């Protein structure tokens, strides 16, 4: 898991928890089948950054994962993504 992004690590952890009887090899294979992670750069103002920092702390995550969660939630709410497509 060392070379994985934190969002990928969390998805792998969810897979392991959802399949407690799965072997390590099966869990690792499921991890390989994860969707590719893309990085984008988003420019935000100080007020938005402060709010994102607060949200991340409340969720027990970092700002990157928090932003990813909020984007996925917003896209799902507006019908651009199915609820099952959320990755974070």
N, C-alpha and C positions, 0 to 999 in steps of 0.2 A: 504494500500500500504506500510505500515510501514515495514513489514517483507519481502518485495520483493527486489530483486536485481534491480539496476538501469535500466538494459536492459529490465527487466520484466515490470517495471514501464513505460518505454517509449513505449513498445508494447501495454500496456493497454491504455495509452494516445492516441496512434494512432488509436486504436479500437474505443475509444470514439469520436474522431474527425471524423472518417470515418462514424460513425453511430450517428449523432447528435440527432436523434429522439428516440434512444434506451433508455430504462429505466436504472437506476443505477444497478438494479438486472441483466439485460441482459449484461451490460458491465462487471460486476463482474464475471458473468458466462463465458463470453468470455475470461476473464483473467485466469480463472481456466483451460481453454482448451489450454493454451499456451504450447509450447514445454518445456520440462524440461531443466533447465540450468545446464551445467556442468562446473566445474572449472578445469583449467589446470595450470601448472606452466611452464613458459617459461623463459629461461635464455638468456638475451641479454647484449650486451656490452654498454658502456657509449654513444657511438655515436648513436646507435639505440635508446637508452632510450631518449636522447635529441631530436631526430627526432620525436619519439612517443609523447613526451611531447608537442612539437610544434604543431603537428597535432591535438592532443586532445584540445589544447587551441583554435586553429582555428575553430574546430568543436563545441566548447562550451560544451565539455564533459570531462570525466575523462580518464585516460590512459587505464583502463580496457575496457571501452566501445570502445575507439578508436582502441585498439588492436583487439577486436572482429570484429569491422567493417572492418578493413584491412584484417583480416583472411578470413572473409566471401567474401569480394570482390575478393581476390586472388583466392579462391576456385571456385568462380563463373566464373571468367575470364578464368580459366584453365579447365572448364567443369565438375568439381566435384560436383557442386551445381547448381540448377536452380536459376535464378534470384529471383523468388518468394520465395525461401527458406531462403533468407537473413533475419535475425532477428534484426539486429541492425540498 
